[in-house]
Amino acid sequence: MLVPSILFRSLSQRGPSVFYKKLIHTSHRTMFAAIKTLFTELETPKYEVEKDSTDDKKKEYEVRRYGETTTWVTISNSSIDEPSEVNKPTKESRGMFFKLFNYISGENDKKQKIDMTVPVLKKITPGAGPFCETTTDMSFYVTKEFQGSPPTPSAEDVHVTHLPAQRVVVRTFDGYTSEAKDLEQARILAELTKDKFELEQSYFFTAGYNSPWRVTGRRNEVWFVIKDDQKPDEANVKPTSSEAYVETATVKETKESSADPSEITSA
């Protein structure tokens, strides 16, 4: 396609636009931060693993207790798109990630830079049925230094949020992941735990811990929140809400549809 000469002259005289300068600068910052994650241990929320939560031989899942309320910075997006099967972040996911990364890079009321943390957490709230919107809340954990008084985000769609103390069932898996793979792992976790716990049915979490440059030893997780804080008696196991979730997810998947180096983690 031919570029109008007046536009070409304008670009030549003024040089790269502010947008492209900012994009290049952001990419450099992200790349250096990603390289840092290969060699340093990043801060993560504290939790305890229940010793008898999983079979030592199979280790198919574990039960964790996050004992205190934690502060995060969060951005949300809703979409009716089918879960992507591509093992890299979607365009929407990359956009959300960059908004959060810009916040910890100084786009806040205090111009404060904050260290990267893990995991990059996503709360997935599936729609009630086919053609209904699924909401994704992506969050960065705020470092201990700012847990009590985090800077206010400059972007209107980025918010400081709080995750309550909670008990969760967690399934860990390796390799590069995708939205479809996360959904499948969530379905497996629901099946494994349906006779042991009453799970929150309306949403689940995914957690990513690694730079896209890490090829081996990758860590991905899916979580379900345990609604009751005690293990049900074997004789009085309540019907699990996870079954309803699995059924909804199956219907949604059967509907006929339709690691990026710029990101630090595969989330």
N, C-alpha and C positions, 0 to 999 in steps of 0.2 A: 504494500500500500504506500502511495506517495505521501510524503509529509509536506504540508503547505509551506512555501518558502518563508512566509512571515513568521510562522511558528518556529521553524528551524533557526532563523536568525535570532529570535527572542531567546531560545534555549542556549544558543551559542554565546550570546552576550551576557546572559545572567548566570550561566553555569548550572550545576545540578540544583534541582528544586529543594526546598526545605524538607519536603516529604522524603525524598530519596536520601538526603543527608542524614535524616533521623533514622531511616531504615538501615542504612549502612552502619551507623553508630550503634544502634540497638543490636544488630546482628553480631558485631564485634564483641559487645558486652556479653551477649548470650553465649557466644562461642567460648570465651575465656571462662565464664562461669561454669559451662558444661565440662570443660577440661578439668577445672578444679574439682568437680565431683568425682572424677576418676581416681583422685589421689587423696582426698580428704573425707573424713566421716562427717556427714551433715547431721544437724540436730533434728531430733524426732520426738514426738510426744511420748511420755513414759507410760508403760503399761505392764501388767503382770499376766503371765500365762498360767492357767490352772493346770496343775500337774497331771490330773487324771482326765484331761479334756480330749485326748486323742490316743489311739492305739500306737504304741511305740514303733511297731513294725510298719504300719501303713502310713501313719502321719497324714491322713487325708484332710484333716482340719484341726484347728485348735480353738480354745475358748480364751479370750482375753478380757481383762478388766482394765478399762481406762478410768482411773480413780478420781480424777478431778476435771472440772470444767476447763476447757482450753480455748484460746483465742486464735482465730483464723481470719484471713482476708479472702473474700469470696466474690465470684461473678457468676451470673446465671444465664442460661440460654434454653429456649424451647424450640422443638422441631418435630415434624411428623415424618421425617426421613427414617427409612429402615436402618438398623444397626449396620455400620460399615464392616466389611470383611477384610479390608486392606489393613495390613500390619503397620500402619503409621497414623499419626493424628489427622483428623479431618480438618478442613479449612476453619470450621467453627471452633474446634478445639484449639487450634493454633492461635486464633484471635483471642480467645479467652486467656490462654496461657500468657500471651504477650502483655495483656492488660495487667495481670497479676505481677508479672516480672517487672513491668515498668513501675508498679507501686513499690516493690522492694528496692528498686534502683533509684528511688528518690522522688517519684511522682506522688507526693503526699504533702500535707500542710507544713511539715517540718523539714522538707527536703532531705529526709533521713534515709540513708542506705541501710538495708537490712539483709543479713546473710540469707542465702538460699537454704531451705529446709526440705525434709522429706517426711511423709510422702506427699505427692501431689494427689489430693483426695477429690474424688468425684462422687456426689450423691445423685443417684439416678432414680427419678420418679417416673415410672412408666405411665403412659396414658391408660384410660379405662378400657380401651379396646382399639381395634383397627381404625386408622385415620385420626387418632387422638394424639395430642402433643405429648412428647416425653420431655421432661424438664431435667436439665443437667446443671448442678451447682458445682463449679470447680473451686477448690480452695487451697491456699498455701498456709501452712502452720506458721504462726508468728514466733520468732525466737524468744527464749525465756526473758531476755532483757526487756522486751516490749510487751510481754503477756498482760501486764497490768494496765499499760497506757500506750496502746498502739497509735501511731500517727494516723490522722484522718486521710483517706484516699482523695486524690484530686479528681479522679474520674468519677462521674456521676453514677456509673453502673458497677462500680467496685465498692464493696461494703465490708466493714468489720463485723464478724459473726462469732458466735460462741457455740462450741460443741459440748454438750453436757457429759458428765461422768456416765459411763455406760458399759455394759457387758455385751460382747459381740462374738459371733462365731466367724472364723476367718479361714479361708482356703488360699493357700499360696501356690503359685505356679510360675514356671520360668519361660524364657523365650520372649520374642516380641509379641505383643498382643494387639487386639482390635476390639471394636465395640461388640462384634458378634461373638468373639472368643470370651470376652468378659461375661456376656449374657449366658453363654453355655456353662462357664465355670460357676456362675451364680445358681444356675439350675441344678448342677451337680451338688453344690453345697446344700441347697434346700432339701434335696433328696436324702443326703447323708444325715441330716439333722432333724428331719421332720417328726421323728418319733421321740426325740429327746428334749426339744425346746419349743416354746411358743415364740415364733419370730415375728418381727414387724413386717407386715406384708406390703405396705404401700411404697417402699423404696429399698434400695440397697446401695452399698458403697463399692467403689473400686479405688485401689491405691497403687501408684507407680513410684518406684524408688530409684530408677537408673537413668543415666545419660544415654542418648541414642547410640553413642559410640561404644558402649559396653556390649560386647557380643555374647559373652558367656556369663553365667552366674547372675542372670537377670532375675529380679524379684517383682512379681505382680501379685496383687491380692484382690479378693472380693470379700465383703463383709455383710452380714445380716445382724441387726440389733436384736438382742434377746429381750422380749417385752417384759417377762417376769424375771426377777433377779435371782430366782431359785430354780433348781432343776426339778421338773414335775415328778411326782411319784409315778413309778412304773404302772401302777394300777389306775392312775387318774391322769393319763397323758391327754392334754387338751388337743383338739384338732388343730393342726398347724396351719397358720395363714400362708405359709410358703407354698402350699399346694395351689392356692388360688393364684398366687403370683406366677408360678410355673405355667399354669393353664393359660393365663393372660398372655405371657411371653410367647407361648407356643402359637396361639392364634395370631399374634402380631407378626411372627416370623413367617407364617404360611401365607400371609397376604402378599399378593403380587406386587412387587416394588418397582421401586425405582432402584522408621523413626526419623522424623524430619530433623536434619542437623541444626535447625534454628531453635529447637526446643532442648531444654536441659534434661527433662525426664520423659519417659514414655508413659504418659498418663492417659 
